[in-house]
Amino acid sequence: MRFPDDRGRGRRFPEFPHPFRSDFQRDRDRVVHARAFRRLEDKTQVFAASVSDHFRNRLTHTIEVSQIARTVAAALGLNGDLTEALALAHDIGHPPFAHSGEVELDRLMNRFGAGFEHNLQALRIVESFENPYARFPGLNLTFEVREGIVKHSRDLVPGADPLLEEYLPALKPPLEAQLIDLCDEIAYNAADFDDAYNAGMLRIEDAQGAVAKFADLWDDAESMYPGASERVRVQEVLRGLINVMVGGLLQATIAAAEGLPDFESVRSAPARIARFTPEAAQCSRELKTFLRTQVYESDPVRSATRASVRRMEALFELLLAHPEHMPAVYREQSASQPLHRQVCDYIAGMTDGYFVKTCDQFHLG
């Protein structure tokens, strides 16, 4: 099942092999050194950085996904370097202000017959926007990493998008890519619960009633650590929940892969091989439902993003009317794109802080 280092389809622009790093190790390092990766430090995960220094941002979330993904890949005997490259790249296409920002940019682009989706934006970033090399445009990542960026969280439909036909829409991605979306789910379920609890938005009694596995683990923590504070017991439970979901991912994926001899058979399988056991899937589903009602759709979180979303529309309209407000270097590099796409890409690349600074500069309330 492991994707071999020497069986990849190579890079769009051929390069000489590195003397002591594999292609996937080089891809991982190129992602880490990308400006888009660094900007994740000031992009919201759920809670804005202004609320607390302790909450996750998009960068710390990415690191947590990478750690889980590497653990799963190692346990399954997969290619850890390919897995890590994909995990580190999976969120670099996110705009400012988390999911709300993505929804708003998509809405603004819809009237031009276009859209915005963060995985496709990540592909555009590594293919066109990052240009640190003299020999070729973009980061010139391997085919497998670019394919995984596009396909880690969804299957493609042959013929549906001519721009994605090169990424083998009739085939599933390698198992290393299939893991990323589920590892992402594990990471944000636990981390968002942790941040929301520390923000005072969750009650233990409510979590016990909504998430069966949380209730079981909470009872265990109370009996095993009677002198520990509630905060410390929550940490014990969250580690237990991660173990339940990771263990379920390993167990179900091993069972689904039985009889598949190699990575090619994973690609041609009728369904994805990476999956949860029913128990782990239920745990994840209950956590997501609980977090949606208690956190993501709560008044504090929605009110915090509502103002930013309004300003995003105002900035979009301003730049459409006055593209000269965008940096001249950026306009030169993106001149081949229609104006609405130039504006969308420019806003999507902003950090939360730079977005606020730009809106303040133009007095956009």
N, C-alpha and C positions, 0 to 999 in steps of 0.2 A: 504493500500500500504506500510505502514511502516514496516521495517523489525524488528520484536520483539527481544529484548535482549535475551529472553529465548528460541528462536526457532532455534538457530544456530546449526551447525553440530559439533561444538567443535574443539578441537585442536588435532593435530596429536599425541601428547603425553599428556595424561590427567593431569590436574592440579586441585588443590583445588580452589574453588572460592575465590576471594579476598573479605575481609570484607567490603570494601566501594567503590570499583570500579567495573564497569561492565567489561565483557571480551573485548568489543570494546574500552573502555577507556584504558585498559591495553595495547591493541594492538597499539593504538595511541601513548602511552608513550614509548613503546618499539621501535617504528619507530623513534621518536624524539631523543632517546638516542643512536641510532645506529651510528656507525662511518660513514657509507655510507651517512647518512643524513647530518652529519656535513660537509662532504667533498663537498656537493653541494655549499657551500659558495665560493669555488674556482673553480667552473665549469661554463663555459660561457653559457649565455642564447643566446644573439646575439652579443653583443659587449664585447670585452675583458676588464677585470678589469683595465688593464694598460692604457686604453684610458681615463677613467674617474671613479671617486669614486661614481658617482651618478647613473650609469647604473645598471640595474637588473643583478643579477647572478641567477644561477639555484635555489639557496635557497630562495632568495626573491621572485622569480616567484612562487615557491611552496607555500609560505605563502599567496600570493595573490590568488592563485587558491583555497586554503583552505578557505579563507574568503568568497569568492563568493559561494563556494559549501555549506558552512554552512548556508549562507543566504538563498539559494535556498531550502535546506533541511528543514529549519525551516518553510519557507513559505508553503511548501507542507506537513508539518507534518510528515516528515520522521525521520529516526534515525540519529541524528546529530553526534553521536560518531562514528558510522560506516562510515559515510560520511567523517568525518575529518580524520580518520585513512587512508582511501583510498586516499584522496587528498594529504596528507603528504607523502605517499609512492609512488605516481604515477611516480615520476621522479628519484628515487634513483638508477635506473639502467643505467642512462645516462653516457657515457664516457666523457673524456675531449673534449673540443672544439665543443660542441653542436651537431647539426645535421650532420655537416661535419665529425666529429669524428665517429659517428655511421655508416655513409655510408662507410667510409674507413675501419673500423673494419669488417663490413659485407663483403666487397670486399675481404679483406685479408683472411677471413675464407672460402669464397666460393670455393677456390681451394682445400680445404680439404673436400669438400662435406658438410660443415657446414655453419653457418651464425651467425649473431649477431643482436639481436633485444632488445631494452632497456626494454620492459615489461618483457620478459622472463629472462633477466638479473636481473631485480629487484626480480623476484621470486627466482632465484638462490641465491641472496644475503640474503634474509630473511630465506631461507631454509638451507643454507650451510655456507655462508661466515661469517656471524655475529655469534659469539659463546661466549656470555657472561654468559651462564648458565652451571652449573655443571650437571644438570639432563637430558639435551637433547641438540641435535645440533640445530643451527639456533635460530631464535626468537620464534619459536613455535606459530606463529600467528594463529588465528581462520581460519577455512575453508573459511568463507565469505570474509575475507580480502585478503587471498591468491587468491581466485577465482576472486575477483575484480581487483587485480593487473594484472592478466592475461587477463581478459575479459572486462575491462572498456572501451577500445577503439576499440574492434573488437569482433565479434562472432566467436566461434569455430565451426569446422566442425567435426561431429562424425567420429571417425576412422582415422582422418588425422594425428594425432600426439599421439602415444601411451603414451607419457610422460604426456599428458594433459587430458587424458581420465577421471581422477578422478574429474575434474572440471566441470562436467555436460555439455558437449559440445552441447547436444540437447536442453538445456534450456538457456534462457536469464539470465543475472546476475540480482540481485536485483536492484531496481530503484536507490538506493543510489550509486551503482557503475555506472549505466548508466549516471548519471549526470556528472561524473568527466570529461569525454572527452570534453563535451560542455562547462563546466566551465573553463577548460584549454584553450579552444579556445577563450572564452571571455577575459580571463586574458591576453593572449599573444597578441591578437589583439590590445588591448588598451595600454598595456605596451610597446610593440615594437614600436608602433607609437610614444609614448611619448619619448622613448629613441632616436629614429631616428630623431625626431624633434629637440631634444636638441643637437644632434650631427651635426645639420645643413644639414641633408640629405633630408629633406622634405620641400616643399613649400605649403603654404596654398592654393594657386590657383590650384595646381595640385590635392590636396586632395579633393577640392570642385568638381572638374570635374570628379573624379574617384569614389567618395563615396557619393551617393545622400543624405544619412542621415547626413553625415558630413556637406554638404552644407546647409541643413536646419538648423541644430543646430548652425552653424557658423553665419548665418543671425540672429538667435535669440540672440546669445551672443553679436553680435555687437550692436543690438538695445537695449538690456537690460543693457550692461556694456560698454558704449561708452568711458569711461575714463580708462578702464583696458588695460593693456599691451597685446600684441599679445600672449605672453607666458601664461598669466593667462586665456585668452579667450580659448586657446587650452585646458587647464585643464577643463574648464567648458564644452567644447564640448566632451571631452573624458569621463567625468562622465555621460553625456547624452547618449553617445553611449553604455556605459556599462548598463545603465538603459534600453535602448531599447532592448539589447540582453538578459539581465536577465529577463525583463518583457515578452519578446517573448518566452523564454524558459519556464517560469512558465505557461503562457497562453496555449501554445500548449501541454505541458505535462499534465496539468489538463484536457484538452479536450480529449486527447488520453486515459487517465486513467478512463474516465467515464464508469461506469458499471463494472469495475474490483473490486471485493470485498476485495482482500487481496494481500499480497506479492507473494503468490503462483501463482495467476492468472497473475501477472506481469511476472513471470518467464516463464510461458507456453504460453504467447502471441506470435503470429506469427512474430511480429516486435517489435523493441524497443519502449518503451513508452516515454522516454525522447527525446524531439525534439524541434526545433525552429518553430515559426510561419513563414510563407513565408517572411514577412517583416524583421524579425530578421535574418533569413537565408540569405536573400539578403544583408543585412548590413554586416554580417560577411564575406560573400563571396567576396564582393567588397573590404572590408578592407584587406583580405588576398591577393587578387590579386594585390592591390596597394602596399602592403608591399613587396610582392615577387619581383615585378619589380623594385621598388624604393630602396629597402633595401637588402633583402636576396641575390638577384642576382647582386647587385651593385659591381663595381670594388673595392671600399674600403673594403667591408665585405669579398668578395671572396679572395682578395689578402691577407687579414689578416689571413685567415684560410688555404690558399694554402700551405704556408710554414710549418705550423703545421702538415698538413696531410702528406706531404712528409716525415717529421721526424717520423711520426707514422709508416710508412712502414719500414723505416730504423731501428727503434727500434724493431719492430716486428721481422724482419729478424735477427737482432743481438741476440735477446733472444732465437730464435729458434736454432741458431748455438751455443749459449753459455748460456744455462739455468742456469748455476751456478751464473750468474749475478743477478738472482732473489733471494730475501731473502730466506735463508734456511728454516725458519719457514713456509713461504708461500709454498715452494716446498713440504714440508712434508705434509701439510694440503691438497694440491691439487694433491697428487701423484696418486690418482685413475683416474685422467683425462688424456686424451692424451695431448701431449706437446703443440700442437697448441691451445688447449682450455685453458691450464694453462697460456700461454703467453697472449692470448686475455683477459682473466679475470684479469690478473695482470695490463695490460695497461688500461682496462676499469675502474678499480678502482682508477686510478690516478686522482688527481686534475690537473688543467692546470699548476699550478706552479710546482708541483712535476714532471710532465711530462717534462717540459722545463729543470728543474734541472737535471733530469736523462739523457736527451739527451745531455746536455752540458757536463756532466760527461764523457760520452763516445764519445764526439766530433762528434756528429751526426748533420750535417748541413742541 
